[in-house]
Amino acid sequence: AGNIAYSLMPGTGLSKPIALSALAFSLSALTSMFLVSPSLTAGKSRRAKARNRSSIIRTRPEGSCLLAWISLMVFGSRAFASLLTGDVIYVYLSEALGISPSLASALVGFGSLVGLLASMAISWVADKKDDRLALSLAVGLSSAGALMTAIRHAALGVAGFLLLAMGVVSLMPLVRRLVMTYQRRRGLALGVVGAVGNVGTASSSVLFGGSLQLMGTSTVAVLGLEFVKAVLVVSLALLAVVFISVVKVRRALGLIR
């Protein structure tokens, strides 16, 4: 909300956007007080099904590593998410893609909104269809977005940024769903996942900023397209982490069912 408000009120300082953002957070907090947690209204059959799946996880050697692969997936996705909203992304959008600061701020805010909508759609797929299909959709969007974001072309770079936001934001609720459904010690599992996610968030900006500092906005030509080296290197590294972990999680889920 602050990003979008700032882009719509250029030259007015930060007081009004920050006040509007604070008001939005306050309204969200008040609204959440009237919502009932889904865990309080879940049926016994759903909890029994989750416990049965957890028992299978504990008894299969393949399932014992599921939390490790989920944690690795969280590391990559949280690192990507930090890049989407961190301070360094504004520098990249302005210097590499030539986008004005106000438009870059609006783009970051719009990316969060698009990611939220995509997350709701992919979570619906996980509920109605299959967890593995939802994971495939999320990682597919993330892969396409990570590669397109590195292209030094305003239209393609913006499209890649939005695709990456859709994929990365969609992975986060899927991770929580996997932990709550397939892990018996859910509190411990959520703690591990949260800690690993914090490491990913803290390290991504340093990695991205350091790459931009070393390589600048220099490009490399691939198939007639110019890719920004720093973004391409970071994107490929994080994409490899996410892709490998999702493949392993999909394989574990296939063995469970």
C-alpha positions as CSV (number, residue, x, y, z in Angstrom):
1,A,0.0,0.0,0.0
2,G,2.9,2.4,0.8
3,N,4.5,1.7,-2.6
4,I,1.4,2.4,-4.5
5,A,0.5,5.5,-2.5
6,Y,4.0,6.9,-2.9
7,S,3.8,6.4,-6.7
8,L,0.5,8.2,-6.8
9,M,1.6,11.2,-4.7
10,P,5.0,12.3,-6.1
11,G,6.6,15.3,-4.5
12,T,4.5,15.2,-1.4
13,G,7.1,13.7,0.9
14,L,6.8,10.4,2.8
15,S,4.4,11.4,5.6
16,K,1.2,10.9,3.6
17,P,2.1,7.5,2.1
18,I,3.4,6.2,5.4
19,A,0.2,7.4,7.2
20,L,-1.9,5.7,4.6
21,S,0.1,2.5,4.9
22,A,-0.2,2.6,8.7
23,L,-4.0,3.1,8.4
24,A,-4.2,0.1,6.0
25,F,-2.3,-2.1,8.5
26,S,-4.5,-1.0,11.3
27,L,-7.7,-1.8,9.4
28,S,-6.2,-5.2,8.5
29,A,-5.5,-5.9,12.2
30,L,-9.0,-4.9,13.2
31,T,-10.5,-7.0,10.4
32,S,-8.5,-10.1,11.4
33,M,-10.0,-10.0,14.9
34,F,-13.4,-11.0,13.4
35,L,-12.0,-13.9,11.4
36,V,-12.0,-17.5,12.6
37,S,-8.9,-19.5,12.1
38,P,-9.5,-22.4,9.6
39,S,-7.8,-24.7,12.1
40,L,-10.5,-24.1,14.6
41,T,-13.3,-25.1,12.2
42,A,-11.6,-28.0,10.4
43,G,-13.5,-31.3,10.6
44,K,-12.3,-34.4,12.4
45,S,-11.9,-36.3,9.1
46,R,-9.4,-33.7,7.8
47,R,-7.3,-33.9,10.9
48,A,-7.4,-37.6,10.9
49,K,-6.3,-37.6,7.3
50,A,-3.4,-35.3,8.1
51,R,-2.3,-37.5,11.0
52,N,-2.4,-40.5,8.8
53,R,-0.2,-38.8,6.2
54,S,2.2,-37.7,9.0
55,S,2.5,-41.3,10.1
56,I,3.4,-42.4,6.6
57,I,6.0,-39.6,6.4
58,R,7.6,-40.8,9.7
59,T,7.7,-44.5,8.6
60,R,9.1,-44.0,5.1
61,P,12.8,-43.2,4.5
62,E,11.9,-40.9,1.6
63,G,9.5,-38.9,3.7
64,S,12.1,-38.3,6.5
65,C,13.9,-35.8,4.3
66,L,10.8,-33.9,3.3
67,L,11.3,-31.2,5.8
68,A,14.8,-30.6,4.6
69,W,13.7,-30.2,1.0
70,I,10.8,-27.9,2.1
71,S,13.3,-25.8,4.1
72,L,15.5,-25.5,1.0
73,M,12.5,-24.5,-1.0
74,V,11.6,-21.8,1.6
75,F,15.2,-20.5,1.5
76,G,15.0,-20.0,-2.3
77,S,11.5,-18.6,-2.4
78,R,12.1,-16.2,0.5
79,A,15.3,-15.0,-1.1
80,F,13.4,-14.3,-4.3
81,A,10.6,-12.6,-2.3
82,S,13.2,-10.3,-0.6
83,L,14.6,-9.3,-4.0
84,L,11.1,-8.4,-5.2
85,T,10.5,-6.0,-2.3
86,G,14.0,-5.0,-1.1
87,D,15.7,-1.7,-1.6
88,V,18.1,-3.1,-4.3
89,I,15.2,-3.9,-6.7
90,Y,14.5,-0.1,-7.0
91,V,18.1,0.5,-8.1
92,Y,17.9,-2.3,-10.7
93,L,14.5,-1.2,-12.1
94,S,15.8,2.4,-12.4
95,E,19.3,2.0,-13.6
96,A,19.1,-1.2,-15.7
97,L,15.6,-1.0,-17.1
98,G,15.3,2.8,-17.1
99,I,12.1,3.0,-15.1
100,S,11.3,6.2,-13.2
101,P,11.4,5.9,-9.4
102,S,7.6,6.6,-9.0
103,L,6.8,3.9,-11.6
104,A,9.2,1.5,-10.0
105,S,7.5,2.0,-6.7
106,A,4.1,1.4,-8.3
107,L,5.4,-1.7,-10.0
108,V,6.7,-3.2,-6.7
109,G,3.3,-2.6,-5.1
110,F,1.4,-4.0,-8.1
111,G,3.7,-7.0,-8.1
112,S,2.7,-7.8,-4.5
113,L,-1.0,-7.5,-5.5
114,V,-0.6,-9.7,-8.6
115,G,1.3,-12.3,-6.5
116,L,-1.5,-12.4,-3.9
117,L,-4.1,-13.0,-6.5
118,A,-2.0,-15.8,-8.1
119,S,-1.4,-17.3,-4.7
120,M,-5.1,-17.5,-4.1
121,A,-5.6,-19.2,-7.5
122,I,-2.8,-21.7,-7.0
123,S,-3.9,-22.5,-3.4
124,W,-7.3,-23.3,-4.8
125,V,-5.6,-25.7,-7.2
126,A,-3.9,-27.4,-4.3
127,D,-7.2,-27.7,-2.4
128,K,-9.3,-29.0,-5.3
129,K,-6.8,-30.8,-7.4
130,D,-3.3,-31.8,-6.2
131,D,-0.4,-30.4,-4.2
132,R,2.1,-31.5,-6.8
133,L,0.2,-29.7,-9.6
134,A,0.2,-26.5,-7.5
135,L,3.9,-26.8,-6.9
136,S,4.5,-27.3,-10.6
137,L,2.5,-24.1,-11.5
138,A,4.3,-22.0,-8.9
139,V,7.8,-23.1,-9.9
140,G,7.0,-22.7,-13.6
141,L,5.9,-19.1,-13.0
142,S,9.0,-18.5,-10.9
143,S,11.4,-20.0,-13.5
144,A,10.0,-18.0,-16.4
145,G,9.9,-14.8,-14.2
146,A,13.5,-15.2,-12.9
147,L,14.9,-15.6,-16.5
148,M,12.8,-12.7,-18.0
149,T,13.6,-10.3,-15.1
150,A,17.3,-10.5,-16.1
151,I,16.6,-9.3,-19.7
152,R,17.6,-5.7,-20.2
153,H,14.4,-4.7,-21.9
154,A,11.8,-2.7,-20.1
155,A,8.7,-4.6,-21.3
156,L,10.2,-8.1,-20.9
157,G,11.8,-7.2,-17.6
158,V,8.6,-5.9,-16.1
159,A,6.7,-9.0,-17.4
160,G,9.3,-11.2,-15.8
161,F,9.1,-9.3,-12.5
162,L,5.3,-9.9,-12.4
163,L,5.7,-13.6,-13.3
164,L,8.3,-14.0,-10.6
165,A,6.1,-12.3,-8.0
166,M,3.2,-14.6,-9.0
167,G,5.3,-17.7,-8.6
168,V,7.3,-16.8,-5.5
169,V,4.3,-15.5,-3.5
170,S,2.4,-18.6,-4.5
171,L,5.0,-20.9,-3.0
172,M,4.7,-19.5,0.5
173,P,1.2,-20.7,1.4
174,L,2.0,-24.0,-0.3
175,V,5.0,-24.5,2.1
176,R,2.8,-23.9,5.1
177,R,0.2,-26.3,3.7
178,L,2.8,-29.0,3.3
179,V,4.2,-28.6,6.8
180,M,0.8,-28.6,8.4
181,T,-0.4,-31.6,6.4
182,Y,2.6,-33.9,6.2
183,Q,4.6,-33.2,9.4
184,R,3.6,-34.6,12.7
185,R,5.6,-32.2,14.8
186,R,4.2,-29.1,13.1
187,G,5.4,-26.6,15.7
188,L,9.0,-27.7,15.3
189,A,8.7,-27.9,11.5
190,L,7.2,-24.4,11.3
191,G,10.1,-23.1,13.5
192,V,12.7,-24.7,11.2
193,V,11.0,-23.4,8.1
194,G,10.7,-19.9,9.5
195,A,14.4,-19.8,10.6
196,V,15.6,-20.9,7.2
197,G,13.3,-18.4,5.5
198,N,14.8,-15.6,7.6
199,V,18.3,-16.6,6.5
200,G,17.1,-16.5,2.9
201,T,15.6,-13.1,3.4
202,A,18.7,-11.7,5.0
203,S,21.2,-13.1,2.5
204,S,19.4,-12.3,-0.8
205,S,19.8,-8.6,-0.6
206,V,23.5,-8.9,0.2
207,L,23.9,-11.4,-2.6
208,F,22.0,-9.3,-5.1
209,G,23.6,-6.0,-4.0
210,G,27.1,-7.5,-4.1
211,S,26.6,-8.9,-7.6
212,L,25.4,-5.5,-8.8
213,Q,28.4,-3.9,-7.1
214,L,30.9,-6.3,-8.8
215,M,29.3,-6.6,-12.2
216,G,27.3,-3.4,-12.5
217,T,24.7,-3.5,-15.2
218,S,26.9,-5.1,-17.8
219,T,25.2,-7.6,-20.1
220,V,25.8,-10.8,-21.9
221,A,24.1,-11.7,-25.1
222,V,22.2,-15.1,-25.2
223,L,20.1,-16.0,-28.3
224,G,19.9,-12.4,-29.3
225,L,18.8,-11.1,-25.9
226,E,20.8,-9.0,-23.5
227,F,20.8,-10.3,-20.0
228,V,22.1,-8.3,-17.0
229,K,24.9,-10.5,-15.7
230,A,24.4,-9.8,-12.0
231,V,20.7,-10.5,-12.1
232,L,21.2,-13.6,-14.3
233,V,23.7,-15.1,-11.9
234,V,21.6,-14.6,-8.8
235,S,18.4,-15.7,-10.5
236,L,20.0,-18.9,-11.9
237,A,21.5,-19.8,-8.5
238,L,18.3,-19.2,-6.5
239,L,16.2,-20.9,-9.3
240,A,18.4,-24.0,-9.1
241,V,17.7,-24.2,-5.3
242,V,14.0,-23.8,-5.7
243,F,13.7,-26.1,-8.7
244,I,15.7,-29.0,-7.2
245,S,13.8,-28.7,-3.8
246,V,10.4,-28.7,-5.5
247,V,11.3,-31.7,-7.6
248,K,12.4,-33.6,-4.5
249,V,9.2,-32.5,-2.6
250,R,7.0,-33.6,-5.6
251,R,8.8,-37.0,-5.6
252,A,8.2,-37.4,-1.8
253,L,4.5,-36.6,-2.2
254,G,4.2,-39.0,-5.0
255,L,5.6,-41.8,-2.8
256,I,3.3,-40.9,0.0
257,R,0.1,-41.2,-1.9
